[in-house]
Amino acid sequence: MADQAVDTDGTKVSSAGRRPAAGSAPTEGQFLGRTRELKELRADIERAGLDTLAGRKAPRARVLLIAGRPGSGRTALAEELVRQVAGSYPDGVLRARLTEPDGTPVPTERTARELLRTLELPAPAGAAADDLSEAVREALATRRVLLLLDDAADAEQVDALLPDTPECLVVAVSGGPLTGIADVRPCTLGGLDTKSALELLDRFTGSVRITVDPLAAEGLVEECAGQPAALRLAGGWLAARPTSAVADLAKQLRTEGDESTPLGRVFHLVYTALSATAARILRLLSLAPAGLIDPHTASALAGCSVDTARAALDDFVGFGLVRPVESPLPQYEVPGCLLPLLRSLAESQDRPAELQLARARMLERTVRLLVSCRAITETDNAPAREKLAALPRELRFPTPRAAEDWLRLRQPALLAAARLAVADGELDTLARRLMAALVRAMVAHFGTRAAAPELYGIHRLVLDVAERQGLAREKAAALLNLADLDAQTGRTADALTRYRAALDAGREANDPYATGRAMESVGGAHQELGDHDRAADWYGRALAQRLARDEREDAARLYGRIATAYTYAGRYGEALRNWRAAVTGHRRNGDVPAQARALSELARVQEYAGRPEESLRTCHEAVEWARRAEDHRLQAALQLRLADTLDRLGDPAAARLHRKAAERMLGDELPESATAMEDPEGTEGTEQDANACEIRSTSVED
């Protein structure tokens, strides 16, 4: 990683992802305390399990459970344990968070997909949770890894990912016992010991203020119940007030009777000391998707400038209210233990309309950033350049690489924003714009195939909104997109069901594009399933619509698809008639390459039908059109077909001449060129790939 990175406005920031802030929290050093707990956990790794004691080989990985309330330092303890024992697991450490910041359990499908991506293994778009979790277990069965599952909501989440080998170790973090997983002994956390708690305070305040009044410091630790999160807030409060004594803070905490928990009392004290602007920004951070914040998100939520938001976030780091995320760009996260407190404050001090407006501002800013992110890739497009120039400076990216880095880093938060916007139900217009912009940006930077798993999830969200709002046209587009991705991943039967549903929605919306593409795709699904007669029938329905609308290029292409289906069905007479119609259509359209390919396929079917002389004449004609089209690969492949036909007609000398001509054209590529015409019309998958990112009813401006 470079020493410096560039923000969206081109400003250089530190590699830690934030500018150093005056009075910020000190850099964390070595892990504090928990010596007894670490010793017990390490001993538990070596402890013989129930299966071993019974003389059986352990069938699954050992699970160590660290249980504690949010703010108790349970995740920090898990990370320290992982650091200490990671060397015994040569295949590395995998991490996953099993609960959203708002307390919603993360679906197993998403967790398994993220683990497979970390392992650099395929995770097909739309695959079921059971299939993905099975793929994770299979991948881990041959590895020796350490799996850290943070914030598990229940035993089922852990059990679905548990490796089927005792060579792996699972460290799970939860609020309580994971009933249902055998042979697990929880390590339950309380507060830090007094010595470690004082050392943590010392990192914020310096040693003098602790040593001059050790009893007051110990009293402060007691008021915080030794909880690391509460101690950090207390340390941040003291660091911001160099003249305040530790005893003053302890006294104020004792008088804070409104909050039931030590963390709540310290937080309330820190919060009330903030300025009105900073307090409002802090409250609204509870609306940040996935608990991840960058200056733009904070700026949009609060309706302030990006610089003001960035300065506030850096100040919050000093107070322990947020923590920086290791990232080339400025990113922060709200500790999970503080989110309920922030949400409670927002609900009590901000009107519902104000919170909804903040969400809308955030979504609108995100849409504009995504539009900018995509536009930077289209510098050769005049409208895109104009759109980019019209954006404010802080919304523009300096280079396509900077835009791609931003998109990759913010992708979890962007996907979470889409999910939250759809779940909200009151911002559907913005949600649709956000999803359309997100899809287009991801396709522009990553490509349709690479982004397919994420696109599948987005299109399901689009479908949810379309069904809720009764948007038949958008429903058809979402169903087509989902079906295309199903087809690409081998779920042809599922794709067929969705294509039929898209056809119904397209007819309801009176959308000729959706109905035509759905009919053609239904035909493609039947062909993939081996029902070639039914495929030809559906292609014929699509052709009738194209002819009625005088869409000549699509009609010529569909003649080829019908002919291909009849060829597979062995109905060569119908195949020849349709290939001739395709040749005529391409000639009228002036599409020389397509005409050459259609002629080549006509020659092939003539040969299948037992007409070698006709095939020879047609193949010579196809060679001439391929030469005019300057399609050397097709020309070489046709020369090989001519050679094969001449061999069968008993003219080996002429066959050798054509083979040598093909060798001169392609040389080493010759073996591949012979199969270059298997899909002459270029239709297999093209329609799906070209439209796998369409959300057709969104604003043209985006």
TAJO-V634824 format. One record per residue. N is the residue number from 1. RES is the residue in three letters. PHI is phi in radians with two decimals (* if undefined). Layout:
n/res/phi
N/RES/PHI
N/RES/PHI
This chain:
n/res/phi
1/MET/*
2/ALA/-1.23
3/ASP/-1.19
4/GLN/-2.33
5/ALA/-2.18
6/VAL/-2.08
7/ASP/-1.32
8/THR/-1.05
9/ASP/-1.61
10/GLY/1.56
11/THR/-1.31
12/LYS/-1.38
13/VAL/-2.25
14/SER/-1.22
15/SER/-1.17
16/ALA/-1.34
17/GLY/1.64
18/ARG/-2.77
19/ARG/-1.37
20/PRO/-1.07
21/ALA/-1.99
22/ALA/-1.12
23/GLY/1.31
24/SER/-1.28
25/ALA/-1.10
26/PRO/-1.16
27/THR/-1.13
28/GLU/-1.22
29/GLY/-1.73
30/GLN/-1.23
31/PHE/-1.11
32/LEU/-1.81
33/GLY/1.17
34/ARG/1.03
35/THR/-1.09
36/ARG/-1.11
37/GLU/-1.10
38/LEU/-1.12
39/LYS/-1.10
40/GLU/-1.14
41/LEU/-1.15
42/ARG/-1.17
43/ALA/-1.18
44/ASP/-1.19
45/ILE/-1.10
46/GLU/-1.48
47/ARG/-1.10
48/ALA/-1.17
49/GLY/-1.42
50/LEU/-1.12
51/ASP/-1.15
52/THR/-1.11
53/LEU/-1.12
54/ALA/-1.53
55/GLY/1.47
56/ARG/-1.92
57/LYS/-1.32
58/ALA/-1.08
59/PRO/-1.40
60/ARG/-2.38
61/ALA/-1.22
62/ARG/-1.22
63/VAL/-1.97
64/LEU/-1.80
65/LEU/-1.96
66/ILE/-1.91
67/ALA/-1.94
68/GLY/3.11
69/ARG/-1.31
70/PRO/-0.96
71/GLY/1.69
72/SER/-1.47
73/GLY/1.50
74/ARG/-1.17
75/THR/-1.21
76/ALA/-1.09
77/LEU/-1.12
78/ALA/-1.08
79/GLU/-1.14
80/GLU/-1.16
81/LEU/-1.06
82/VAL/-1.05
83/ARG/-1.05
84/GLN/-1.28
85/VAL/-1.90
86/ALA/-1.03
87/GLY/-1.08
88/SER/-1.47
89/TYR/-2.19
90/PRO/-1.13
91/ASP/-1.56
92/GLY/1.74
93/VAL/-2.05
94/LEU/-1.95
95/ARG/-2.21
96/ALA/-2.65
97/ARG/-1.79
98/LEU/-1.75
99/THR/-2.40
100/GLU/-1.21
101/PRO/-1.00
102/ASP/-1.50
103/GLY/1.65
104/THR/-1.32
105/PRO/-1.08
106/VAL/-1.31
107/PRO/-1.02
108/THR/-1.02
109/GLU/-0.97
110/ARG/-1.22
111/THR/-1.09
112/ALA/-1.10
113/ARG/-1.11
114/GLU/-1.13
115/LEU/-1.15
116/LEU/-1.12
117/ARG/-1.14
118/THR/-1.08
119/LEU/-1.38
120/GLU/1.03
121/LEU/-2.03
122/PRO/-1.17
123/ALA/-2.35
124/PRO/-0.96
125/ALA/-1.07
126/GLY/1.39
127/ALA/-1.10
128/ALA/-1.23
129/ALA/-1.03
130/ASP/-1.10
131/ASP/-1.16
132/LEU/-1.22
133/SER/-1.15
134/GLU/-1.13
135/ALA/-1.12
136/VAL/-1.12
137/ARG/-1.11
138/GLU/-1.12
139/ALA/-1.15
140/LEU/-1.41
141/ALA/-1.10
142/THR/-1.88
143/ARG/-2.16
144/ARG/-2.06
145/VAL/-2.15
146/LEU/-1.96
147/LEU/-1.91
148/LEU/-1.78
149/LEU/-1.92
150/ASP/-1.61
151/ASP/1.00
152/ALA/-1.22
153/ALA/-1.47
154/ASP/-2.75
155/ALA/-1.20
156/GLU/-1.08
157/GLN/-1.06
158/VAL/-1.26
159/ASP/-1.06
160/ALA/-1.14
161/LEU/-1.93
162/LEU/-1.21
163/PRO/-1.10
164/ASP/-1.55
165/THR/-2.69
166/PRO/-1.32
167/GLU/-1.33
168/CYS/-1.74
169/LEU/-2.24
170/VAL/-1.99
171/VAL/-1.92
172/ALA/-1.90
173/VAL/-2.03
174/SER/-2.65
175/GLY/-1.44
176/GLY/-2.81
177/PRO/-1.19
178/LEU/-1.79
179/THR/-1.13
180/GLY/2.04
181/ILE/-1.77
182/ALA/-1.26
183/ASP/1.10
184/VAL/-2.04
185/ARG/-1.96
186/PRO/-1.28
187/CYS/-1.74
188/THR/-1.59
189/LEU/-1.66
190/GLY/-1.93
191/GLY/-1.47
192/LEU/-1.18
193/ASP/-1.14
194/THR/-1.03
195/LYS/-1.06
196/SER/-1.18
197/ALA/-1.12
198/LEU/-1.14
199/GLU/-1.14
200/LEU/-1.13
201/LEU/-1.07
202/ASP/-1.03
203/ARG/-1.12
204/PHE/-1.59
205/THR/-1.71
206/GLY/1.52
207/SER/-1.28
208/VAL/-1.07
209/ARG/-1.19
210/ILE/-1.46
211/THR/-1.31
212/VAL/-1.24
213/ASP/-2.51
214/PRO/-1.11
215/LEU/-1.16
216/ALA/-1.13
217/ALA/-1.11
218/GLU/-1.16
219/GLY/-1.13
220/LEU/-1.13
221/VAL/-1.04
222/GLU/-1.14
223/GLU/-1.10
224/CYS/-1.50
225/ALA/0.98
226/GLY/1.18
227/GLN/-1.32
228/PRO/-0.98
229/ALA/-1.11
230/ALA/-1.17
231/LEU/-1.15
232/ARG/-1.14
233/LEU/-1.09
234/ALA/-1.11
235/GLY/-1.09
236/GLY/-1.11
237/TRP/-1.08
238/LEU/-1.17
239/ALA/-1.11
240/ALA/-1.37
241/ARG/-2.28
242/PRO/-1.03
243/THR/-1.58
244/SER/-1.45
245/ALA/-1.50
246/VAL/-1.05
247/ALA/-1.11
248/ASP/-1.07
249/LEU/-1.15
250/ALA/-1.04
251/LYS/-1.13
252/GLN/-1.10
253/LEU/-1.15
254/ARG/-1.16
255/THR/-1.56
256/GLU/-1.42
257/GLY/-1.68
258/ASP/-1.35
259/GLU/-1.71
260/SER/-1.45
261/THR/-1.99
262/PRO/-1.00
263/LEU/-1.11
264/GLY/-1.09
265/ARG/-1.19
266/VAL/-1.15
267/PHE/-1.07
268/HIS/-1.08
269/LEU/-1.14
270/VAL/-1.16
271/TYR/-1.11
272/THR/-1.19
273/ALA/-1.47
274/LEU/-1.35
275/SER/-1.18
276/ALA/-1.06
277/THR/-1.14
278/ALA/-1.13
279/ALA/-1.10
280/ARG/-1.19
281/ILE/-1.03
282/LEU/-1.11
283/ARG/-1.03
284/LEU/-1.29
285/LEU/-1.12
286/SER/-1.16
287/LEU/-1.58
288/ALA/-1.17
289/PRO/-1.10
290/ALA/1.06
291/GLY/1.19
292/LEU/-1.77
293/ILE/-2.23
294/ASP/-2.17
295/PRO/-1.00
296/HIS/-1.14
297/THR/-1.10
298/ALA/-1.10
299/SER/-1.08
300/ALA/-1.18
301/LEU/-1.06
302/ALA/-1.58
303/GLY/1.24
304/CYS/-2.08
305/SER/-1.27
306/VAL/-1.10
307/ASP/-1.11
308/THR/-1.10
309/ALA/-1.13
310/ARG/-1.13
311/ALA/-1.12
312/ALA/-1.13
313/LEU/-1.10
314/ASP/-1.13
315/ASP/-1.16
316/PHE/-1.10
317/VAL/-1.03
318/GLY/-1.08
319/PHE/-1.44
320/GLY/1.43
321/LEU/-1.41
322/VAL/-2.36
323/ARG/-2.25
324/PRO/-1.24
325/VAL/-1.71
326/GLU/-1.09
327/SER/-2.86
328/PRO/-1.14
329/LEU/-1.99
330/PRO/-1.08
331/GLN/-2.48
332/TYR/-2.42
333/GLU/-2.40
334/VAL/-1.50
335/PRO/-0.95
336/GLY/-1.01
337/CYS/-1.21
338/LEU/-1.62
339/LEU/-1.04
340/PRO/-1.05
341/LEU/-1.18
342/LEU/-1.17
343/ARG/-1.10
344/SER/-1.11
345/LEU/-1.13
346/ALA/-1.08
347/GLU/-1.20
348/SER/-1.56
349/GLN/-1.93
350/ASP/-2.10
351/ARG/-1.19
352/PRO/-0.93
353/ALA/-1.15
354/GLU/-1.20
355/LEU/-1.15
356/GLN/-1.16
357/LEU/-1.13
358/ALA/-1.10
359/ARG/-1.06
360/ALA/-1.11
361/ARG/-1.07
362/MET/-1.10
363/LEU/-1.14
364/GLU/-1.10
365/ARG/-1.10
366/THR/-1.12
367/VAL/-1.05
368/ARG/-1.15
369/LEU/-1.13
370/LEU/-1.18
371/VAL/-1.06
372/SER/-1.10
373/CYS/-1.09
374/ARG/-1.38
375/ALA/-1.10
376/ILE/-1.14
377/THR/-1.49
378/GLU/-2.06
379/THR/-1.16
380/ASP/-1.54
381/ASN/-1.83
382/ALA/-1.05
383/PRO/-1.04
384/ALA/-1.15
385/ARG/-1.12
386/GLU/-1.15
387/LYS/-1.09
388/LEU/-1.15
389/ALA/-1.16
390/ALA/-1.37
391/LEU/-1.35
392/PRO/-1.03
393/ARG/-0.99
394/GLU/-1.25
395/LEU/-1.75
396/ARG/-1.77
397/PHE/-1.72
398/PRO/-1.23
399/THR/-2.54
400/PRO/-1.03
401/ARG/-1.13
402/ALA/-1.09
403/ALA/-1.14
404/GLU/-1.13
405/ASP/-1.08
406/TRP/-1.06
407/LEU/-1.11
408/ARG/-1.17
409/LEU/-1.24
410/ARG/-1.58
411/GLN/-0.98
412/PRO/-1.01
413/ALA/-1.22
414/LEU/-1.17
415/LEU/-1.15
416/ALA/-1.13
417/ALA/-1.08
418/ALA/-1.13
419/ARG/-1.09
420/LEU/-1.17
421/ALA/-1.13
422/VAL/-1.22
423/ALA/-1.13
424/ASP/-1.05
425/GLY/1.41
426/GLU/-1.92
427/LEU/-2.23
428/ASP/-1.12
429/THR/-1.10
430/LEU/-1.15
431/ALA/-1.07
432/ARG/-1.16
433/ARG/-1.12
434/LEU/-1.07
435/MET/-1.16
436/ALA/-1.11
437/ALA/-1.15
438/LEU/-1.14
439/VAL/-1.05
440/ARG/-1.14
441/ALA/-1.16
442/MET/-1.15
443/VAL/-1.15
444/ALA/-1.10
445/HIS/-1.65
446/PHE/-1.90
447/GLY/1.59
448/THR/-1.10
449/ARG/-1.20
450/ALA/-1.12
451/ALA/-1.62
452/ALA/-0.94
453/PRO/-1.02
454/GLU/-1.23
455/LEU/-1.07
456/TYR/-1.03
457/GLY/-1.10
458/ILE/-1.16
459/HIS/-1.14
460/ARG/-1.13
461/LEU/-1.14
462/VAL/-1.04
463/LEU/-1.09
464/ASP/-1.03
465/VAL/-1.15
466/ALA/-1.08
467/GLU/-1.21
468/ARG/-1.17
469/GLN/-1.62
470/GLY/1.20
471/LEU/-1.68
472/ALA/-1.13
473/ARG/-1.12
474/GLU/-1.24
475/LYS/-1.10
476/ALA/-1.09
477/ALA/-1.11
478/ALA/-1.12
479/LEU/-1.13
480/LEU/-1.09
481/ASN/-1.08
482/LEU/-1.12
483/ALA/-1.13
484/ASP/-1.03
485/LEU/-1.22
486/ASP/-1.05
487/ALA/-1.12
488/GLN/-1.16
489/THR/-1.80
490/GLY/1.49
491/ARG/-1.61
492/THR/-1.15
493/ALA/-1.10
494/ASP/-1.10
495/ALA/-1.07
496/LEU/-1.05
497/THR/-1.05
498/ARG/-1.26
499/TYR/-1.08
500/ARG/-1.15
501/ALA/-1.14
502/ALA/-1.12
503/LEU/-1.11
504/ASP/-1.09
505/ALA/-1.16
506/GLY/-1.10
507/ARG/-1.15
508/GLU/-1.08
509/ALA/-1.48
510/ASN/0.95
511/ASP/-1.85
512/PRO/-1.13
513/TYR/-1.11
514/ALA/-1.13
515/THR/-1.16
516/GLY/-1.11
517/ARG/-1.20
518/ALA/-1.12
519/MET/-1.08
520/GLU/-1.12
521/SER/-1.23
522/VAL/-1.05
523/GLY/-1.06
524/GLY/-1.09
525/ALA/-1.17
526/HIS/-1.10
527/GLN/-1.15
528/GLU/-1.11
529/LEU/-1.44
530/GLY/1.55
531/ASP/-1.67
532/HIS/-1.27
533/ASP/-1.13
534/ARG/-1.17
535/ALA/-1.05
536/ALA/-1.07
537/ASP/-1.08
538/TRP/-1.22
539/TYR/-1.08
540/GLY/-1.13
541/ARG/-1.12
542/ALA/-1.13
543/LEU/-1.10
544/ALA/-1.03
545/GLN/-1.17
546/ARG/-1.10
547/LEU/-1.15
548/ALA/-1.11
549/ARG/-1.67
550/ASP/0.99
551/GLU/-1.64
552/ARG/-1.23
553/GLU/-1.12
554/ASP/-1.16
555/ALA/-1.12
556/ALA/-1.07
557/ARG/-1.14
558/LEU/-1.22
559/TYR/-0.99
560/GLY/-1.15
561/ARG/-1.18
562/ILE/-1.10
563/ALA/-1.07
564/THR/-1.10
565/ALA/-1.10
566/TYR/-1.16
567/THR/-1.10
568/TYR/-1.09
569/ALA/-1.37
570/GLY/1.39
571/ARG/-1.73
572/TYR/-1.22
573/GLY/-1.08
574/GLU/-1.12
575/ALA/-1.09
576/LEU/-1.12
577/ARG/-1.06
578/ASN/-1.29
579/TRP/-1.17
580/ARG/-1.12
581/ALA/-1.12
582/ALA/-1.12
583/VAL/-1.05
584/THR/-1.08
585/GLY/-1.09
586/HIS/-1.14
587/ARG/-1.16
588/ARG/-1.15
589/ASN/-1.39
590/GLY/1.28
591/ASP/-1.65
592/VAL/-1.12
593/PRO/-1.02
594/ALA/-1.15
595/GLN/-1.10
596/ALA/-1.11
597/ARG/-1.17
598/ALA/-1.14
599/LEU/-1.09
600/SER/-1.09
601/GLU/-1.27
602/LEU/-1.05
603/ALA/-1.12
604/ARG/-1.12
605/VAL/-1.18
606/GLN/-1.03
607/GLU/-1.18
608/TYR/-1.04
609/ALA/-1.40
610/GLY/1.43
611/ARG/-2.11
612/PRO/-1.11
613/GLU/-1.16
614/GLU/-1.09
615/SER/-1.07
616/LEU/-1.11
617/ARG/-1.11
618/THR/-1.11
619/CYS/-1.16
620/HIS/-1.07
621/GLU/-1.11
622/ALA/-1.12
623/VAL/-1.05
624/GLU/-1.13
625/TRP/-1.23
626/ALA/-1.15
627/ARG/-1.14
628/ARG/-1.14
629/ALA/-1.39
630/GLU/1.01
631/ASP/-1.72
632/HIS/-1.21
633/ARG/-1.13
634/LEU/-1.13
635/GLN/-1.06
636/ALA/-1.14
637/ALA/-1.11
638/LEU/-1.18
639/GLN/-1.06
640/LEU/-1.15
641/ARG/-1.14
642/LEU/-1.04
643/ALA/-1.06
644/ASP/-1.10
645/THR/-1.13
646/LEU/-1.13
647/ASP/-1.04
648/ARG/-1.22
649/LEU/-1.53
650/GLY/1.49
651/ASP/-2.19
652/PRO/-1.13
653/ALA/-1.12
654/ALA/-1.13
655/ALA/-1.09
656/ARG/-1.10
657/LEU/-1.07
658/HIS/-1.21
659/ARG/-1.13
660/LYS/-1.13
661/ALA/-1.09
662/ALA/-1.14
663/GLU/-1.09
664/ARG/-1.13
665/MET/-1.29
666/LEU/-2.11
667/GLY/1.01
668/ASP/-1.16
669/GLU/-1.39
670/LEU/-0.95
671/PRO/-1.03
672/GLU/-1.27
673/SER/-1.11
674/ALA/-1.12
675/THR/-1.84
676/ALA/-1.23
677/MET/-1.85
678/GLU/-1.07
679/ASP/-2.14
680/PRO/-1.08
681/GLU/-1.50
682/GLY/1.13
683/THR/-1.73
684/GLU/-1.19
685/GLY/1.52
686/THR/-1.14
687/GLU/-1.04
688/GLN/-1.18
689/ASP/-1.09
690/ALA/-1.20
691/ASN/-2.03
692/ALA/-1.21
693/CYS/-2.14
694/GLU/-1.41
695/ILE/-2.31
696/ARG/-1.42
697/SER/-1.74
698/THR/-1.44
699/SER/-1.11
700/VAL/-1.08
701/GLU/-1.11
702/ASP/-1.57
